Amino acid sequence: MKGIILAAGDGGRLRPLTLKTPKVLLDLAEQPLINYPLDALMSAGISDIAIVVGYMNGAVEEALKQSYPSLSYVYNDHYDDGGNAMSIYAARSFIGDDSFVVCMGDHAISPSIISIMLSQNYKGCMLCVDSRADHSSQIDDATRVSIGDGGYIADLGKELEVWDCIDTGVFQMTSDVFAATEALMENKGVDVSITDMVLHSASMGNPFATCDVTGSFWADVDTIEDLHSVDRLLREINGRGI
């Protein structure tokens, strides 16, 4: 299985820190933020990994090439004017017809999240969810998930009033998502979000299952407050690992 890490955004909410440093290279408990999803994928045995870059792409590649020499890089031409699904779509040549894991470059995650998801041996699309998320970095800007029959996603979005769990930002996908994205692009252009793509995939007969990873560490670093709070949290639990 292949893996992709989305690292194209400009980290606008983390300015001024991101004016000269890409968001994914900001220090978090003494290592770059992107190292967390990278190490989680590799711990699960996924070594064929592409980083989807955009903003300050040269700095990202330069920083990673020594520690992770086998990485591939994909450039998202629409990192500044498109939705985040365009970063996944940009990697379609790298993915081919394979199944793949998607991680966010700005999410610190435990390797156990990837391992739990892969242990399901599920052949379709899947989203890892947390039913007891409570840290500010998990819930302040959360994508909420409503689960329907059979454990499949019935609805998701930041504004849901009735929901069951929180989107952790870790997915298993199949190449079918590219067709769903293309269908959306016919009407929306490049303004296609991952939420759009997940919901449209279901309408095309490819619904996303859910994998409950409650209890595994994860954090979404969007703001300076997130960066500081997650840094403190990781340092507190560093002796036990994440």
Phi and psi in degrees as a GROMACS rama.xvg file:
@    title "Ramachandran Plot"
@    xaxis  label "Phi"
@    yaxis  label "Psi"
@TYPE xy
-97.4514  166.145  LYS-2
-135.606  146.08  GLY-3
-129.588  145.936  ILE-4
-121.538  125.736  ILE-5
-85.4764  115.605  LEU-6
-139.97  34.8064  ALA-7
-95.8216  -19.3375  ALA-8
-69.4057  161.806  GLY-9
-92.4443  0.148729  ASP-10
58.6908  43.8739  GLY-11
-57.1567  -35.1438  GLY-12
-76.8732  -6.49007  ARG-13
-104.427  11.0368  LEU-14
-67.4574  145.894  ARG-15
-86.2937  1.16824  PRO-16
-60.7198  -31.3783  LEU-17
-95.4286  7.77987  THR-18
-68.387  -31.849  LEU-19
-121.374  -6.55905  LYS-20
-131.528  127.416  THR-21
-58.668  144.193  PRO-22
-50.48  -43.2062  LYS-23
-72.2697  -9.70721  VAL-24
-101.224  0.961936  LEU-25
-63.1113  143.908  LEU-26
-72.997  131.455  ASP-27
-136.184  106.557  LEU-28
53.7149  47.7349  ALA-29
72.8533  21.9886  GLU-30
-152.884  156.003  GLN-31
-60.3475  143.998  PRO-32
-52.8993  -41.7617  LEU-33
-66.9003  -18.498  ILE-34
-62.5143  -28.5019  ASN-35
-65.19  -53.118  TYR-36
-66.1197  -34.4052  PRO-37
-60.3499  -49.8111  LEU-38
-67.4679  -32.0697  ASP-39
-65.3856  -43.4721  ALA-40
-63.1935  -45.8786  LEU-41
-68.0533  -34.7211  MET-42
-63.3994  -27.7886  SER-43
-87.5701  4.10939  ALA-44
90.0254  9.8799  GLY-45
-95.5176  111.214  ILE-46
-115.708  -13.5457  SER-47
-89.955  89.3895  ASP-48
-124.348  136.705  ILE-49
-115.949  137.623  ALA-50
-98.8841  123.322  ILE-51
-89.4433  114.82  VAL-52
-114.168  166.644  VAL-53
-161.514  -85.5325  GLY-54
-61.3687  126  TYR-55
48.8014  45.6566  MET-56
-59.6492  -35.7111  ASN-57
-62.3452  -39.3222  GLY-58
-65.8911  -39.2605  ALA-59
-63.7688  -48.1769  VAL-60
-63.3678  -42.1405  GLU-61
-63.9084  -40.1761  GLU-62
-68.8644  -30.683  ALA-63
-95.2714  -17.0632  LEU-64
-65.7284  -28.702  LYS-65
-80.2151  -44.789  GLN-66
-76.3983  -29.7326  SER-67
-132.289  70.9582  TYR-68
-68.2119  -16.6719  PRO-69
-91.0397  0.254822  SER-70
-67.6096  149.061  LEU-71
-102.908  160.914  SER-72
-131.287  137.91  TYR-73
-124.88  131.522  VAL-74
-97.676  128.955  TYR-75
-95.4482  106.767  ASN-76
-63.376  -19.4469  ASP-77
-111.159  28.7944  HIS-78
-64.3488  -24.7191  TYR-79
-104.446  -4.77028  ASP-80
-136.511  4.64594  ASP-81
-120.693  169.059  GLY-82
-76.0496  167.861  GLY-83
-70.5523  -16.2847  ASN-84
-66.0183  -19.6726  ALA-85
-69.258  -24.9788  MET-86
-69.2008  -38.3072  SER-87
-67.7467  -43.8023  ILE-88
-62.2364  -34.7142  TYR-89
-62.3552  -23.6562  ALA-90
-92.5722  12.6042  ALA-91
-64.0835  -33.4045  ARG-92
-69.8916  -36.9574  SER-93
-65.26  -40.5905  PHE-94
-75.0272  -41.978  ILE-95
64.5427  -129.358  GLY-96
-101.691  9.08394  ASP-97
-78.4447  158.891  ASP-98
-77.5855  156.724  SER-99
-154.313  158.836  PHE-100
-104.075  136.833  VAL-101
-113.313  127.43  VAL-102
-124.682  154.692  CYS-103
-90.9142  133.391  MET-104
-67.111  -16.7876  GLY-105
-105.574  17.5668  ASP-106
-110.549  122.713  HIS-107
-82.4109  123.356  ALA-108
-132.946  151.871  ILE-109
-79.2631  142.262  SER-110
-56.098  -25.7828  PRO-111
-63.1138  -26.9463  SER-112
-63.3036  -45.7135  ILE-113
-65.0342  -44.0293  ILE-114
-62.5944  -42.9062  SER-115
-62.5165  -44.4846  ILE-116
-62.2359  -47.191  MET-117
-68.0507  -27.7925  LEU-118
-68.3489  -14.329  SER-119
-71.9239  -18.8096  GLN-120
52.8914  36.7828  ASN-121
-86.3788  137.811  TYR-122
-93.9028  -11.2296  LYS-123
-101.891  -155.824  GLY-124
-87.4138  145.794  CYS-125
-151.519  145.699  MET-126
-120.447  132.801  LEU-127
-80.7516  130.865  CYS-128
-127.859  158.574  VAL-129
-125.341  118.611  ASP-130
-89.5234  -5.2187  SER-131
-130.256  32.0691  ARG-132
-61.7304  135.352  ALA-133
-145.073  -12.203  ASP-134
-74.1305  147.896  HIS-135
-56.7185  -35.224  SER-136
-70.2754  -14.148  SER-137
-96.387  -30.9944  GLN-138
-113.236  -18.3921  ILE-139
-65.7219  -35.5097  ASP-140
-127.664  40.5448  ASP-141
-76.9187  145.788  ALA-142
-90.9698  117.083  THR-143
-87.4031  148.057  ARG-144
-126.052  128.886  VAL-145
-104.079  126.291  SER-146
-100.494  132.256  ILE-147
-106.2  -155.868  GLY-148
-58.5823  138.649  ASP-149
73.1268  8.54122  GLY-150
82.7607  8.63835  GLY-151
-84.33  155.039  TYR-152
-68.2733  124.079  ILE-153
-92.4026  -34.1684  ALA-154
-164.246  156.254  ASP-155
-155.854  155.056  LEU-156
161.854  162.612  GLY-157
-73.9229  -20.1682  LYS-158
-104.94  8.3324  GLU-159
-59.4991  134.208  LEU-160
-91.5818  -26.0027  GLU-161
-120.741  121.489  VAL-162
-154.823  164.092  TRP-163
-111.63  -28.1078  ASP-164
-162.626  178.977  CYS-165
-115.628  140.141  ILE-166
-70.8796  122.388  ASP-167
-86.4617  -9.9368  THR-168
85.8523  9.77613  GLY-169
-113.897  123.579  VAL-170
-127.675  152.018  PHE-171
-109.351  131.92  GLN-172
-132.58  160.291  MET-173
-112.723  167.835  THR-174
-65.9798  -8.87056  SER-175
-60.7641  -23.4177  ASP-176
-66.7601  -22.0968  VAL-177
-68.6521  -38.1375  PHE-178
-66.0467  -38.7803  ALA-179
-64.0808  -40.5448  ALA-180
-65.351  -43.6895  THR-181
-61.5965  -39.1444  GLU-182
-63.1408  -40.0082  ALA-183
-69.0363  -35.566  LEU-184
-64.229  -24.4071  MET-185
-61.3986  -30.6938  GLU-186
-108.177  -30.5781  ASN-187
-105.082  -2.92842  LYS-188
65.1597  -135.337  GLY-189
-91.9962  1.66048  VAL-190
-84.3361  63.1785  ASP-191
-117.487  122.156  VAL-192
-93.6865  165.316  SER-193
-63.4237  -36.7044  ILE-194
-58.2485  -46.3254  THR-195
-55.9362  -46.6805  ASP-196
-65.3367  -40.5394  MET-197
-62.5242  -46.7078  VAL-198
-67.3062  -39.1363  LEU-199
-71.6377  -32.9101  HIS-200
-58.4666  -40.4513  SER-201
-62.6439  -39.4523  ALA-202
-68.3712  -19.5104  SER-203
-95.3699  9.19728  MET-204
88.8286  16.5135  GLY-205
-128.182  66.9158  ASN-206
-69.7995  154.669  PRO-207
-89.9685  127.012  PHE-208
-78.2485  171.352  ALA-209
-120.972  148.726  THR-210
-127.592  114.616  CYS-211
-80.1857  115.31  ASP-212
-113.283  25.3954  VAL-213
-50.7793  132.424  THR-214
102.535  -19.7657  GLY-215
-86.4108  142.248  SER-216
-71.8094  137.518  PHE-217
-159.705  153.778  TRP-218
-154.484  139.148  ALA-219
-103.192  115.795  ASP-220
-99.4029  100.316  VAL-221
-110.874  -27.4969  ASP-222
-128.486  169.252  THR-223
-62.4842  -37.3116  ILE-224
-61.7104  -42.3592  GLU-225
-59.2693  -46.8276  ASP-226
-57.1699  -46.2434  LEU-227
-69.8132  -42.5439  HIS-228
-70.2287  -39.0622  SER-229
-71.1903  -36.4141  VAL-230
-58.7752  -46.5061  ASP-231
-62.7243  -42.2472  ARG-232
-63.0117  -45.3382  LEU-233
-64.9273  -38.0023  LEU-234
-66.7823  -34.1341  ARG-235
-66.265  -37.4662  GLU-236
-101.845  6.05451  ILE-237
-58.9963  -34.5337  ASN-238
-66.8192  -26.3531  GLY-239
-95.5744  -11.1438  ARG-240
79.6048  172.592  GLY-241
